[in-house]
Amino acid sequence: KVRTRTDYEGYIYPLHVSYNDSRNPREGAFFLTMEDDKGNILGLDTLFIYQAGTDDGYQSRDYSQDGKVELLNKATEGKGIPIVLMGDGFVDEDTADSLYARTMKQAMENLFSEEPIKSLRDYFNVYQVTAVSRRNQFYGDNETAFGTIPDHQTTSISVNADAVMKYVKKVEDIDSIHTLAVVILNTNQNKGVTYLRRSTKNLDYSYAIALCPVIDSLKSEMFRQVLTHEAVGHGFAKLADEYVRSTEGSATEEDIKLLKELHEKWSWYLNVDSEKDSTKVLWSRFISDTEFANEKIGTYEGGYTFFKGVYRPTEGSMMNQNDAPFNAPSRRAIYTKVMELGLDKQPSYEEFVEFDRQHKPTKWSYKTNTRGAWN
């Protein structure tokens, strides 16, 4: 019997995939596994198969709504922090029957569904920019407005960032380097990713692109959670993932060096740290503050996708498995970013605690899960 992943002979296993003669594309996966002498199933490899359909899909004919800008939420506090919502894979028929508008409005509601951004909504100008795609298919030369292509093996999504910025700039006088661009894909695939841009000239730079499909359905909890994780957590607050990946082991010296640079130079990823000492970790004040005792804040090993060498504040959170609120250090990062961009103000720890006392999440609960899958 097999005892290790390398203790086996090679075999040839013929696999025949039938031609896809249906109109719609299809995909599947073939998992290669083995059983060791203890009955444990060991994963060896996975073969992903994707086949295009015979139908090239509907093609848009009317582009009259393309580039149209609508203000969905007007700031009544501060300077008005910009968020630009747009969709990819929406054809002209989707703009005509209001699907595009309904999707953007639901996306906006999802963005403001968790504290503290829920109570800071008045600081944001949220725009909808209509993007009419030629086709509504997401593979190959898909001819969508932003060229988004979901990766079949991961949760990642590729995008034409220049095209996104072109549509962002359709909003008159927008502060584009401090804009959060949110692209909603017209597909129900379970994926999500955010791209952050760092300035190379020591400039204050906040531009980000968050990508999220309409997972399951417009009203689904999964769509809300993943969009919040990506757009609010990564895109706006520049938070790190608090989960670990099965493919990652211990953080290397280079990983830690980069993490510290992101902390010190950009104030990014303040919800993870390589410091284990509870009196020295970035969120040490929260650990000793009884105001946050119910969150059980400490130094939990595992985060920044690594099993070892990086620590997170709580066992579960929105930046871990998505089905929990933002933990206190993450809420502070969101609050601080709003004050910085909205009021040109650097708030103190005490100011955050006072705000948070009045606007805590309605409940703090989570499922123990360190096996996240989001980028």
Disulfide bonds with the S-S distance in Angstrom:
none
